[in-house]
Amino acid sequence: MKRIVSLIGALLFVTVSSIGAASADKLTYYCSAEEDWCQLMARSFEDATGIDVNMTRKSSGETFAQIRAESSNPKGDVWWGGTGDPHLQAAEEDLTEVYVSPMRDQLHPWAISQAESADNKTIGIYSGALGYGYNTDLLAANNLPEPACWKDLLKPEYKGHVQMANPNSSGTAYTTLASMVQLFGEDEGFEFMKALHKNINQYTKSGSAPIKAAGRGESTIGIVFMHDAVKQAVNGFPIKVVAPCEGTGYEIGSMSIIKGARNLEEAKKFYDWALSAEAQNLALQVNSFQIMSNVDAMSSDSAPDMSMIKLIDYDFLKYGSSAERKRLLQKWDEEVSTLPQ
Amino acid sequence: MKEISIHPVLVFWLAIGWIGFIVLPWYGIEDGFFGLEWLLDGYPFELDYAPAAFLIAAGEKLWLAPLIVALVAPLLVLNRRKTEATYSRVLIASGGLGFAWLIAQGFGIGIRGYSTDWLVFLLGELGDRQFGMGYGGLLVASSFLFMLTQGIAARGAVNGDVFVVGTIGGIVAIVTIFVFFPITKMLSSAFSSDSGYSVLEFASKMFDDRLWGLACLSGGRCGAALNSLFLAILIGTLTTLLGLTFALVVTRTGFRHKRLLRALTVLPIITPPFVIGLALILLFGLSGSITVFLADVFGTQPTRWLYGLPGIAIAQTLAYTPIAFLVLIGVVEGVSPSMEEAAQTLRASRWHTFRTVSLPLMRPGLANAFLLGFIESMADFGNPLVLGGNFDVLSTEIFFAIVGAQYDQGRAAVLAMILLFFTLSAFYAQRKFVGRKSYTTISGKGDAGIHPLIPAGLAIPVLVIAAIWALFTAVVYGMIVYGSFVELWGVNNTVTFKHYVTAFSVRLEDSGIRWSGAAWDSFWTTIKIAIIAAPLTAIVGLITAYLLTRQSFPGKNSFEFGTMLSFAIPGTVIGVSYILAFNVPPIEITGTGVILVVSFVFRNMPVGVRAGIASMSQIDRSLDESSLTLGANSWQTFRRVILPLLRPAILAALVFSFVRAMTAISAVIFLVSAEYDMATSYIIGRVENNDYGLAIAYSTTLIVVMLTAVGIFQLLVGQVRIGRRTEFAPAG
């Protein structure tokens, strides 16, 4: 009884004080996209709503780790950006909150199917296809042919010229692995990874590092998401983007509300706002070339044209699950990474 | 009235305890205590902000009620004399039991009620929960602690000295909380798996091929643990040799540009991590300036040789040689010229003297320098991240075990254990090696001799190596500054201020200055944290040094080991263990600025301790004894006599911890949060983003800021006199 009375008292206080101090509304925002995009989203949301935003940018793996570590005492409210797998994993582990946004009818079907596969605990905000980019100067300097397909990368003349991330530490590289398995079948997919291993000069820790190295001329070819490659090209690096001829896998950048969020109302406001065309158009200002999930969002001329890319029917539910991920990574560790180069 | 004022210290700590209990909010406040918003938001009745007394009165959190007894009991003995047995008994009982209860309830009741299964089993579901303790809890805890130490002092421990017993108690408590507790927590998580604790799981992680594999002998890749060990030994050796070279150049040759050399050696210490790595890539990478130049001239095929062991080794040698140099210069100067003169009088050649007299006397310094290089290399995170290639080392593996797609805290803990094992073994080996031989050469007697020059056969190679190294450092730093002013390194070399503008632009608006640059947030946070952490580090370090050199008490050896332990623990390990230990009640400080300050204080404290011990052993005990004889107590003696003589040590501790707070990355990367982002973690974000220009511009700015800060510290603390020997010269 006493508890109920004090609870009501506390609720009254909260209501009274929130009316009294509306400016004290705040939101802790975990962002897993590129820094400048994160900054812009945070500032624009502050301008649009007057809610104070506390933003941390960490990669999706780091953020997922943090949310999991904090699960008994969540500090964050909303998690925006980064490849969809960790979001799905978070949903699977019940770290994120169910929310059905009123903005749904404005979204592409792939964004909604992402939500449905995770019991509405996450939603798609952008998508990007996997591919690779190469440094045109270095390719010419080394007299190498221009690659156009995945299998081209296996040619012996590219030995020591290809870079990709380590699937153990990078979501991008895991998507590559899972895409190859789905594209060629598991056995042939692993044969592909083994043959590719011979040409790899370094498995980087972070997903977009290979194309950055290629941009700076520290490596020739980088396997990454195409929008990352486009960004390097737009930034002035001599990069050419390739959409592999066999078809390719893709990611859906996602957004989730963290379970037990301390500012749930603000998190929902952000969620709805982030799905609006207006918020999604911000991507162009910071040279992010993903396809946005709102059908009315503008796309850049430099963006890879999704209609020209052969996309495989990527099974996010299966390949995003912890069990399958663990199995594939272990297999990669044992059968591929230990091979001599 | 007079009777109460007999125990002013006790009254003080009791008052603190009561303030903590009935005035300050008991639990931590989410929006921050110093925002003071809670004062207007229903305090003291609102349960989130209520002091413990109000909580109990409202019938909430009743497990705090027993604390009242422990706070009331001491009031009853205020008019007793210190010598009475009741006085000390009551204080020990209420302080000890109060403290113990505070800890027990903190760990027993967490965010989901009882925090262990057996408590639920014994007492049933609690139906209530609590968050981390706040300032109320902190004050009450310290009150209990110092009540306990006063009780112990009253029983006659350490001659009944309240100040000494209190500081020992305080330091033991904080070292336990912030060093031993997190490390224990981490070690226990190494054994945990999805289903409880498992030795099998631990063993499979421990003896993983990715750690101990020897495939590199046959063309494959070796395990990360072996790589780390090999790299650390290599770096320890290289930096010690180079450091010795420079120390000899500065002290024992006719080399004229000593100041320049000294300045060059300071630079890497105040350089944010991996900036050196970046500069190396820009110089020697596949498309680096020098690589391309050489390829053009000689028609060679550029390679990626830099990525991997060679790159990391070069970067770490550049970065850590100055540390070895600073350690060794003191030692090389400290070798008394009288010994060397004696040898030469006995007709030993210069070379023979150097080899058989000078060098052996430098042994402790060499061992120290090696140990520092070894530990720094083990703990280094930035350079392997940038230059590592396929050469995996433990520190980066730990990081990616926690943040990577594999997310395996258990594995991170196992890796951290191995790292800790390596560094502690090195620590132990160093102590063994130095042994119990006497290396004392400075005695009370005057030794006004002049160091002999080293033999020419040694001087020439030493000078050549020093010159090459100095030139190399100059080139690397020249590139760093240049890199911060070009549009896009290697692609578009137009000179621009763009990066500085993006990072540090300022707009004047009606409402005042608006810090619109992208770097300002992390910049101010870094400065703030560094300014708070530096004096705290100095205070804790010097008090510890005072206890170690001037007092004797039971358990002094383990006390010393405990305070030095955090030095041997790599930052990555500290970062991981702090996350594990301080994200849950009772001490819930992740995501705050406090955890950053705490991590800096305990990471850097050993340097303060060492500096303090070194200076204090130079101050004759007769000074404190005369002060004590004249009726001062130990606190007054410490403040009035010893402290003023400790200026060099204070300065060293201040400078070191300030600089470290601005350049450390390994622990910080785990502890930063939305509100408290640090410069180094911001820079690493920019590097990950291929935005080298901004990263380098920011680093350059930090270097300038640190140089300024070091200057300001010198002014504040006062003139530091190093050359004591000249003072004694007339007498000798």
Chai-1 contact restraints between the chains, C-beta under 6 A:
chainA,res_idxA,chainB,res_idxB,connection_type,confidence,min_distance_angstrom,max_distance_angstrom,comment,restraint_id
A,K2,B,G59,contact,1.0,0.0,6.0,A-B,restraint_1
A,A10,B,L47,contact,1.0,0.0,6.0,A-B,restraint_2
A,F13,B,G42,contact,1.0,0.0,6.0,A-B,restraint_3
A,F13,B,E46,contact,1.0,0.0,6.0,A-B,restraint_4
A,S17,B,D41,contact,1.0,0.0,6.0,A-B,restraint_5
A,T28,B,A674,contact,1.0,0.0,6.0,A-B,restraint_6
A,E35,B,G685,contact,1.0,0.0,6.0,A-B,restraint_7
A,E35,B,N689,contact,1.0,0.0,6.0,A-B,restraint_8
A,N54,B,A674,contact,1.0,0.0,6.0,A-B,restraint_9
A,N54,B,E675,contact,1.0,0.0,6.0,A-B,restraint_10
A,M55,B,A674,contact,1.0,0.0,6.0,A-B,restraint_11
A,T56,B,S673,contact,1.0,0.0,6.0,A-B,restraint_12
A,T56,B,A674,contact,1.0,0.0,6.0,A-B,restraint_13
A,G61,B,V403,contact,1.0,0.0,6.0,A-B,restraint_14
A,G61,B,G404,contact,1.0,0.0,6.0,A-B,restraint_15
A,G61,B,A405,contact,1.0,0.0,6.0,A-B,restraint_16
A,E62,B,V403,contact,1.0,0.0,6.0,A-B,restraint_17
A,A65,B,I402,contact,1.0,0.0,6.0,A-B,restraint_18
A,A65,B,V403,contact,1.0,0.0,6.0,A-B,restraint_19
A,A65,B,Y407,contact,1.0,0.0,6.0,A-B,restraint_20
A,S72,B,I111,contact,1.0,0.0,6.0,A-B,restraint_21
A,N73,B,I111,contact,1.0,0.0,6.0,A-B,restraint_22
A,K75,B,G591,contact,1.0,0.0,6.0,A-B,restraint_23
A,N168,B,G404,contact,1.0,0.0,6.0,A-B,restraint_24
A,N168,B,Q406,contact,1.0,0.0,6.0,A-B,restraint_25
A,S169,B,F400,contact,1.0,0.0,6.0,A-B,restraint_26
A,S169,B,G404,contact,1.0,0.0,6.0,A-B,restraint_27
A,G171,B,A405,contact,1.0,0.0,6.0,A-B,restraint_28
A,Y174,B,A405,contact,1.0,0.0,6.0,A-B,restraint_29
A,N201,B,R304,contact,1.0,0.0,6.0,A-B,restraint_30
A,Q202,B,G389,contact,1.0,0.0,6.0,A-B,restraint_31
A,Q202,B,N390,contact,1.0,0.0,6.0,A-B,restraint_32
A,K205,B,F400,contact,1.0,0.0,6.0,A-B,restraint_33
A,S206,B,E688,contact,1.0,0.0,6.0,A-B,restraint_34
A,K212,B,N690,contact,1.0,0.0,6.0,A-B,restraint_35
A,G217,B,L286,contact,1.0,0.0,6.0,A-B,restraint_36
A,G217,B,S287,contact,1.0,0.0,6.0,A-B,restraint_37
A,E218,B,G285,contact,1.0,0.0,6.0,A-B,restraint_38
A,E218,B,L286,contact,1.0,0.0,6.0,A-B,restraint_39
A,G236,B,L488,contact,1.0,0.0,6.0,A-B,restraint_40
A,G236,B,V491,contact,1.0,0.0,6.0,A-B,restraint_41
A,P340,B,G219,contact,1.0,0.0,6.0,A-B,restraint_42
A,P340,B,G220,contact,1.0,0.0,6.0,A-B,restraint_43
